[in-house]
């Protein structure tokens, strides 16, 4: 037979006796495969439960453990399928709020978002077969592999590399939708959040992924007594705990100085329904609502220093040639007469020159800073637009029915200026408009340019009943911790509140209801006091950015390079064995190489 020249331990070699191999047909039975895919899907659902609104954050570790166990000992195509099923199980419930735009969107988006965990799982078999089990052991066949005790350090390095690979893929999704990442699951965990000031959200995500994968490896590669391998798991937990405690101590030391002042900011939450295609009467109703609530603030004995309106509070532009726009300008002039003791920062549709120096003007989603007079003293144009909401990527390649369903009949012109706005004497505000608060790079660049306060103008009226506003808020909390700056959110229908630099919510605009104050919705107005430091110290993350992603990528690359090197070594040995190299034996896969990996 073709394998007759190989040692008896070689897979396929003739047995030394008449003992029949064990029946392993169950390993490829269809019901086993379906159960595995169901388990992977369940793991994705577990991750969705870790996110808002359930907020069972610790489940994020269990979710990755389930995925690693389901996909780790499969061949690459089936492992990728497990990852894809896990992704659908996560994305469909976690992004179910998209049904409030159109019922079909969650079903279209979930299979696409599932591609990222599928690509992650695709590499698990390579790591298990070529890194955790060295070539000398693999060459001895399945029985030797089963008997092989993987050293703890190999398990830990493999877990770190795969955790790094997860973060690299998560980061690759950041330009499209960095929403519901691993770190979002722990937005209410005060002992973990300070890590974001040093390593950003991806640093937190790496430690969560490391713990989940290490736990899976500890379960899969049990010790000789059949118990979970505790060393890699405890090492991952200990590393997370140690870094978290160091971050807590570091941020406590950095925040010992008292804020220089409390800024009184009036916030207006009109609770206006989504009016993308509002007619004149609907726009006038929104304008009347916001003018009336703002007049209440202006009439208070202790007046605010700044009044905030949320994103596109009025669905018509302030400067357009329309009767509602004319009433809009008259109303603002009435609120901001010469000598008024406050300024206003309003979210509105506006106009700006198109990029490239063309004479044509484009439509912008903007925040206008208006001083008494009224005088426009500054503006911020939304930089990161919502794909398929504020512009249509690849518009000419998409079917007409899809663009017609989601099109706003215009592609908004993006801004490009990160300069903070001088909203109040001594207060320089880095502004984010709604979706932008999900992206770390915007708040970080504004902090680097001298911002000492973050302002988020949001409008979640698209999602009146779902968990989207709370998931949105979770991202704003992370931006505040990353930059070490206080933040104030002004929402149209909820989430109007103050966030401290440590991520805790300091004050919430009072609205009726029995739910947690930060997720209540309704029409309200009031003054929130925000502690502001004149010259805050830049956080490590603000100075150095996403260095954790770079290290994660290097770790993943090193792991895959080592696994690929072992694969090539094994192939060379196989070629030599086929050539009948007499130096190969049952104990040495090549001269001088040990098979127990304990040299």
Helices and strands as residue ranges (DSSP letters): G 25-28, H 30-50, H 59-71, H 76-94, G 96-100, H 105-122, H 124-127, I 128-132, H 135-138, H 142-147, H 152-172, H 174-177, G 182-186, H 190-193, H 196-220, H 230-254, E 261-269, H 280-298, E 306-309, H 323-335, E 343-353, E 361-371, E 375-381, G 395-397, H 400-406, E 421-424, E 427-433, G 434-438, H 440-448, E 453-458, H 468-483, E 487-491, E 497-499, E 505-508, G 517-519, E 524-532, H 540-544, H 547-578
